[in-house]
Amino acid sequence: MSSVVVGVGGGIAAYKVASLVRLFTEAGHDVTVVPTRAALQFVGEPTWAALSGNPVSTEVWDRVHQVNHVAVGQRADLIVVAPATADLMGRAAAGLADDLLTATLLTATCPVVLAPAMHTEMWTHPATAANVDTLRQRGVTVLEPDSGRLTGADSGPGRLPEVEVIFRQALGLLTAPDLAGVSVLVTAGGTREPIDPVRFLGNRSSGKQGYALAAAAARRGAAVTLISANTALPAPAGVDVVPVETAAQLAHEVHSHATKTDIVAMAAAVADFRPTDVSGVKLKKDSAAEPDSISLIRNPDILVDLVARRRSDQTVVGFAAETGDEAAEVVEYGRKKLAAKGCDLLVVNDVSGGEVFDRHENQIIILDRRGGEEHYARSDKSVIADQIWDAVLRYRSAD
Ligand code: CTP
């Protein structure tokens, strides 16, 4: 049984947090709910006390003889804050301690998860973005809010992530660091192949799944290097990020880091082809240099080269975005790709309809060289990341 603090911010989504408290208590954890004063405007103290079975305080002045403002944070194995409002994250980022929840955050040394919920304008405001960056750099897990209908008629990013997602993410932080002592190399994003100084051939990969993998591995204790091709995502806490642009740069970095790593996960979308000639000047229309076609040559297959050079104790994970057609199912294409690439595991996702790119959710099948095939339910990319590491660890331990 762990001691879990559920902090509740002053937002309408506070009512959903009642079921989060339930999930923790049903899983056998000792839950202390610490609402802000504003949170009590939405859900009252008796609800939190009844659901948690513990006394509820909002102020540092309550139960002063127990030095409550220090004790709650020190005792906690995990703190989950939902909904994390813009104001609450601002106070936490600034290191304020003007109520019991912020004081608890300031005294805690355990993992902290913040699940934001607010209007889109507040979430995208540079002040909030800067606070989120600061908190993430300090090792706080700030979940991405969901997109959809908000309190009023408006919709956009700012909905509280599903309570089950918050719960599973938070539980992941309580688990043993099962990747401690393991070095991991992850690639993420999509390569860009220049045509001229301003144009390139690219692809739709956002890098979100690769970033989630790197963040999860770091959280589980691995030493993580993330080679990132053209993403706009903040560096996950504790991860060494190496930015690259082209497939050639990605290949160079992968091969130079891979010799020192136990597990390589090639989540990046690598361009198979690049323009044969890159113009040094911008190609202008109605000029002698106006192209009527672009000739392409093949890029080396980094994954295949990696497998050819790998140590016997290294695990190599490939990724495949496939679309099924009349000729074959996604799994069949995946099996063929696994054999062609020679990697240990292949994470296959069905991208028919383009429903994966730049989304927070993903749905995968993991195939392995020994014939294993596991289908997973559609989930948040952070949940998928942990499922992938679980599968990799199972594969390695069966060696
Ligand atoms: N990959 C790679 N180098 C390349 C192309 C792909 O390392 N030049 C890796 C990707 O990072 C991914 C896996 O290979 O882990 C599968 O990528 P995918 O684009 O699906 O494979 P392709 O070989 O390009 O197959 P297809 O012909 O279906 O595009």
Boltz pocket constraint, residues with backbone or C-beta under 6 A from the ligand:
constraints:
  - pocket:
      binder: B
      contacts: [[A, 247], [A, 266], [A, 267], [A, 268], [A, 269], [A, 270], [A, 271], [A, 272], [A, 299], [A, 300], [A, 301], [A, 302], [A, 303], [A, 304], [A, 317], [A, 318], [A, 319], [A, 320], [A, 321], [A, 341]]
      max_distance: 6.0
